[in-house]
Structure formats: structure tokens, C-alpha cells
Amino acid sequence: MNIKSEISVDKVRQDAEDNYRNGYFCCEALMAAIVDNFEMDVPREVIAMSSGMAVGAGKSGCMCGALNGGIMALGMVFGRTEQKGPKDPKVVKCMELTHELHDYFREANGKHSNCCRVLTREFDMGAGEHKEQCIRFTGIAAKKVAEIIVREKGLKNLDKE
């Protein structure tokens, strides 16, 4: 997969947040920001693949859609397409990076949880009060995914000049 060699990690975060504000759910917003900013040569259907992961996987309230999107994005970049068993270095590395994102997200959201239901429990979901918090969580996850990709692929972070 070809990806852009110079990235503004801060722009990835902003674009993910704007994507959510403009009509995507968290997972879709993150995927679109990663695909677009890294100029990935992948079909737009990778964004559609994430649609069902929103609001804790189909409105079930389970794992946060922003984290789900981040995991999907890491899998898209670092995952495998061949059956090589559980010790395949490619899948081992992908799982390590996913674990890093998971742990980071738990700490960074201030609630030490990855559960959509827990993260939004004080909000009336029907009233839309949760949206700003979820936009922020989407940005947090998108930025961390971008940082991981930049670090692991040896890309240039334009924000560090």
C-alpha cells in the first residue's frame, strides 16, 4: 500500500473531528481522516466497512467506535492477508500496535474505559449531548493512530518541524 511520506498528525485529528461534525459517525470519521491524509490507495469502501462499528458496534454500546476505527485503520496498514499462523511477525506487530492504541485510549479519554456505554452514560443519547465528547474521542484516537503509522513507517510528522 502506498501512503504519503509527510503527514500533519494534528491535521489528521482535526479532519477526524470535522468528519464527525459533518455527518460521519466516529469510526467512519477516523477511517476517512486516515485514508485521506495518508493518501492511501485503497477503495473508499474501507470507510463503509466501518459504518457498523459506530455507537459501540451497531448502537450496542460496546467498544467505542472511535477505538474500533483506530483498530481497523491499524489493521489496514499493518495487518495481514495470508494465513501464516499466530506467530506470523506481521500479525504479532499489528496486535502489539493495537494494544498500544487500546491502552492509550483508555488513559487519554479521562474515564479509563473503552466502552461506549460507560463513556456516554451521563448523556441523553437521544438529545445529542454526547456529540462533542465523542468528537473529541474520535480526534484523540485518530491522532494516536496517525502517530503510530508515522513512527512505524518512518514518515515525517510535519508538526515536529
HUHU-V582775 format. One line per field, one symbol per residue. ss: DSSP state (h for helix, s for strand, l for the rest). phi: phi as a letter, one per 40 degrees, with the letter a starting at -180 (. if undefined). psi: psi as a letter, one per 40 degrees, with the letter a starting at -180 (. if undefined). A space follows every 10 residues. Layout:
ss=???
phi=???
psi=???
This chain:
ss=lllllsslhh hhhhhhhhhh hllllhhhhh hhhhhhhlll llllhhhhll hhhhhhhlll llslhhhhhh hhhhhhhhll llllllllhh hhhhhhhhhh hhhhhhhhll llllshhhhl llllhhhlll hhhhhhhhhh hhhhhhhhhh hhhllsshhh l
phi=.cbccbbccc cdccccccdc dchccdcccc dcccdcccfc cbccccccdc dcccfggggc gccdcccdcc cccccccbcb bbcbgcbddc cccccccccd cdcccdcccg bfabcdcccb ccbcdccgcc dccccccccd cccccccccd cccgcccccb c
psi=hhiiehihdd dddddddddd deeiiddddd dddddddefh giieedddde deeiffgffe ebhhdddddd dddddddeai eiheieehdd dddddddddd ddddddddee efiehdddde deihddeede dddddddddd dddddddddd ddefihheee .
